[in-house]
Amino acid sequence: MFTTLFVFTILLLDTFVASTLWVAYQNNAPKRKRLLQIHLVLSVFFIVLLFVYRYAIDRSEISLTVRQAMALCFMWLYFTKLWIGILFWIAFAISKSRLRKPKPKPITNAKTPEKTISRAQFLERITLATGGVSLGLGLLGTQYNLYDYQIHHIVVKLPCLPKALRGLKIAQISDIHAGSLTNRLAVKGGFEMLMREKPDLICFTGDLVNYDTTEIQGFGPLFTSLKAPLGVFSCLGNHDYGDYKGWSSLQAKRKNLDMLIEAQRKFGWQLLIDKHTYIEAQGEKIALIGVGNWSNIGKFPRYGKLATAQAGIDEQVSTHILLSHDPTHWDAQVRTQTPKTSLMLAGHTHGMQMGIEWGNFRFSPAQLVFDQWAGLYQKGEQYLYVNRGFGYSDAFPLRLGILPEITVFTLT
């Protein structure tokens, strides 16, 4: 289903690009034919590449390096082609509107020949400039930004927080996607940045892997290095269940999840799947709750059972902190059904790994899908924080404007 949707989207967008080329070169039939032929070959190439990539995921017969090279090839070439098509259409629309305007009358009778270029030449120059910009952004996003970890310090005021736990420092990371991380030295540096913050508690909010548990091989020492006085806690994300890979049987898929759960236990992490625990100091405590993935968007799974996780919590505990991977869970269930949930920590969106954050101005394609996509949100006395992700998607190995994040909360 996922591959079919991508193929349909490619065909739809490529039809738009083809129609733009058809109109732009209507006065140059030979060149139009040649460009449309190249466009068709590229379209077939991208679709074949997509199916080979899907095969590589299911069969694990192509290395991570080759798979990511395929993804980069797709992004650089396809999105550059699409962006050029959009600019072609804009430029053509502008030039067409200018042709409709009446030409001004000449001031003198002198006939000075005007130096002009054709519409096609103008569009071709835009193509070259756009291709260069796209390539430059691609190199920045893939060669530097992927491991440019940013620490966000957030102060959250919780009215019911016990006095003994005021000043509690919680570090959050999310969406590690171990199978995507090729630079383990950089990952080690990111974890060392986190540990230098000396958090009292570390929370990981899901998506340890992309497709299956084999991706964490060799990462054991790194994940085990995450330690905090009050413990390391985690929940599951949508990718952790193995839903994005073809399995020989349901038993094989279940075994993969069991391996992931056991691996986190060996790391020293306490995985909270629809259950709760307590964080205590001087006889006072708050409830820390974790649920399986639960999304209010249909294409993502609903495994989490919030009521089960909440059941049996001490009534005297007035402050609840929830680990739930998908931020859509907050509005759909958490705020209305669990009023004692003071703070929910989520991830999932990655901020779409692309956007602009400049002062108070923020934009990302993620906000077209998610009401809460990055940073701190408040409604009444309840808070949601959406982490931008520590790792990155295997299918989209690029970050532009939205950099990988380590969050450090201080509760007051």
N, C-alpha and C positions, 0 to 999 in steps of 0.2 A: 504493500500500500504506500509506504513512504517513498520508494523508488518511483512508483507510478505517478505520484503527485509531483515529484521533481521533473520527470520527463514531460508531463503536461505543462508545467510552468515554463520549462525551456522552450517547448514548441510555441507557446503563446507569446513569449517575449521575442523569440526569433522571428515570428510572423510580423511583429511590430517593426523590428529592425529591417526586415526584407522590404516591407512596404515603404519605409523611409528611403531606402536606397533606390527603390523603383521610381519614386517621385523626384528625388534629388538629381538623378541622372537621366531624366526623361529626354533630354536633348542630346544625349551621347549613348546611343543604343549599344555599341560594341563594349564600351567600358561598363555600362550597367550590367550587361550579360556576364562579363568576366567577374565583377564584384559579387553578383548574386550566386555565381557558381562557387566562389571561394566561401561565401557565407553558408551555402548549403553543405559544403564539405566540413566546415567547422562545426555546424550543428550536429551532423552525424557523428563527428569525432567526440563531441561533448557527451552525447547520449551513450555512445559505446564506453567512454571513460567512466561514466556514472555506473553502468552495469558491471564493469570490471571492478570498480571500487566496492560495490555491494558484494560481489563474489569474494573479494579479498577479505571482507569482514567475516562472512559466514564460514569460509574455509580456512582462514588463517594461514594461507599459503604465500602471502606477499608480505614482506617485512614492513615495519612501521615507517621506515625512512622512505621506501618506495611509495607507500600509501599516502604519506603526507606530501610527497612530491607531486603525486597525482592531484591531490586537493589544491595545492598551490597553483599548479598548471591550470586547473579549472578556474580558480578565482581570478588569477591575473588575466588570462586570455578572455574568459567569458564575460566577466564584469567590465573589462575594458571595452570589449565589443558592444556590450549593452549600453554603457555610458556614452560611447561614441554615437550610437543610434539615437539616444535621447537628445544629444547636442545637435545632431543632424536635423532632427525634427524641429527643435527650437530655432536654430539658425534659419532653416527654410521658412518657418512661419514668420520670422522677423523680416527676412528679405522679401517675402511675398507681400507683407503689409506695406513695406516701403515702396514697392512698385505701384501700389494703388494711389499713393499720394501724388498730387499734381506737381510737375516739375517747376521750379521757380524760373521766372523769365530772366534771361541774361541781362546784365547791366550794360554791357558794351556789345558792339558788333564783332568784337575780336573773336575769332574761332580758335580757341585753345583746346587741343585734343586732351581729353580726360584719360588719366591712367586708371583703368579699372581691371578687376579680375572677375572671372565668372563665378556664379554661385557654387559650382562644383569645386573650383579651385579654393574658394573660401572655406568650404566644408572640409576639404582635404587637409588644409593647414590646421584647422581645428582638430582634426583626427590625429595629426602628428603631435600636436601640443598635448592633447588629452592622453594619448598613449604614454608619453613621457612622464606626465604627472602621475598616472595610474601605476606605472612601474616603480616610480620613486616611493609612493605611498605603500606599495606592496612590500618593497624592501624594508622600509621603516617598520611596518607592522609585523613582519615575520622574522626579521633578523635582530631586532632590538627590543621592541615593546613586549614581547611574549613573556619575558622574565623580569620586567621592570617593576618589581613589587612596590606597592605604595601602602604605607601604614596610615590608616584613618583612626584618629582618636575621637571617640564619641562619649559624651557625658549624658547619661539618662537619669532623669529624676523620677523615682518611683515613690509615691506618697506612703505606701504601706510597707516599705522596705524596713526590716528589723534593724535596730541601731547597731547591733554587733556585726552586721553585714554591709554597713555603709562604707563606701570606698572599695567594695569588691571589684577586682579587675578581671574581666573576662575577655579572652582573645577568641576571635572567630575566624575560621577559614572555611571555605566552601568550594565545591566543584573542582577537586584536584585533577580529575580525569587523567590518572596515572599513565594510561596508554598513549597519551599525546606528548608526554614530557620527555623530550630527547636530551635535554641538557641537565643532567642530574647534579652537576656542580652548581648550577644556578639555583636549582631547587633547594639544595643544601643551604645555600646562602639565604634564601627566603625563609627557611625554617629557623636559621640562626638569628635573623632579624626579629622573628616572632619571639624567640626565647629571650632575647635581650630586653624585651618589654617586661619580663618577669610577671606574667599573668598568674592570678590565683587559680584560674580555671580556664581550660581550653575546650572550645566546642567546634566540632566539624559538622556541617549541615548538608552532607550527602553528595553523591556522585563521586565516589572514589575512583571509579573506572569508567570507560566508555562502553565496552561491550561484554567483557568477561573478566574473571578474577585472575587469569594468567598475566594480565597487564601489570600486576603489582610485584611480579618477580624481580628481585634485586632492590626493591624499595624498602624492605623490612627495616634495615638499620636507620634509614631516614625517618620513617614513620614512628619508629620506637623512640627516636630522639625527642619527640614532642612529649614533654612532661610538665606537670603543674602540681602544686601542693594539694589542691582539692580534686585533682583528677582531669582526665581527658575524656570527653563524652561525644557521642556521635549519633546521627540518625541516617536513614537510607534515602537516597535520591532516586529519581526515575531510571537512571542508567544502571544502577546497582543490581537491578533485578534480572538483567540479561534480556530485556524485551527487544533490543535492537539487533539481535543476532539470531540466525537460524540454528535451531538445536535438533539433534537427532531424536530426542524424546523429551517429555516433560521431566523425567527423572534426571536427565543430564542437566537440564536447566535448573532444577531444584538443587542438585549437587553443587553447581556453580555458586548459587547464593549461599549455601551452607559453608563453602570454602571461604567466601568473602566475610561471613560472620565470624568464622574461626580465626581468620587472619587478623581482624580487628582486635579480637581478644588477645592474640599473641603480641600485638603492638602495645598492649596495655590500655587500650581504649575501652570504655564502657558503652556498648552500643545499645541505645534505647529504642526498641521497636514496640511501639504502643504500650509503653510503660513509663513509670516515673521513679525518681529517687529524690534524695534531699541533700541540700548543701547546708551544712551546719557550722555555727560558730557561737561559742559561749552559751550553748543551750537554745539558741534561736536558729530558725531555719527557713529556707525557701524551697519550693518544689521545682525540680528540673524535670521536664517532661519531653519525651521524644516519640514521634509517630512515624509510621511508614509513609511513603510518598502519597500525597493526596492533592489532586489538582482540580480546579474548577474549569479547566480547559479540556475538552473532550478527548483530544489526541494523547493526553498524558494520563498515566494510570492513577487509580484510586485504591491504594492498598491500606492506607492508614486508617486507624480506628481511634478517633479522638476520645470518645466516651470510655473506651477500654483503658486508654492511657491515663485518664483522669480518675478512674474508679479507685476508691480507697484512699485518696489523699486526705491527710489530716485536716479537718475543718478549721483548725486553729492557724493553719498556714495561709497567710493572706496574699503572699507574693508568689506567682507562678511564672516561670520562664519556659517557653516552648521552643523546641527544635523541630522545625517542619520545613522540608526542602523547598516547597513551591509557595511563593508569596500569595498566590490566589486563594490559598487555604484561609488566609487571615479574614478577608471580607466574607467569604462563603460560609465559614463555620466558626472560626475561632472567636471573633469578637462577639458574636451573638450568643453562642452556646457556652462559652467559658469566660465570663466577665472577670474572673480572677487572673486571667492571663495578662500580666502586666507588660511583658515583652516577648515577642516572637522573633526568632532568628531564622532567616531563610537565605536562599541563594538562587540557583536555577537559571536566572535570566542571563547571567554574564554581562548584563548591560548590552547584550547583543555583540559585545566585543568591538563595537564601533559607535562612535558618536562624538559629541562635543560637551565638555564640562568646563565652563569658563565663568568663574565667579558664581553668580546666581543663575546664569543661563545654562540650561542643560537640554540636550536633545539626543535621542538615540532611536533607531527603528524599534527598539524594545518597547517604547511607550505606545506604539501602535497595537501592541498585543497585551501588555501588562499595565494595569493602573499603578502598581508599585513595582518599579524595575531596578532601582539602585538607591541606596542611602536610607536615611531614617524617615519614617512616617509616623504621624500621631493622629489618633481619633479619640477624643475624650481623654481618659487617663491610660489608654492602651497604646503601646508602641509596636511598630514592625521595623526591623532592619533587614534590608536586602543586600547581601554581600555580592560584589561584582565578580567573584570567583578567583581562585588561586591559579587554576590551570586554564585550559582552553579546549574547545571542541576539536576532536580529531578531524572532522570534516571541514573545519573553518580555522586553520592554524594562523590566525592573524588577529592583532589588536591595534585599533586606531582610535585614540582619544579616550577609550575606556580601558584603563590599565589594570593588571591583576592586583588583588587587594588582600591585605591582612587588616582586620578590624580589632581595635582594642577599646572595650567599653569600660567606663568607670561608673558604677551605680551609686547614686546619692539619694 
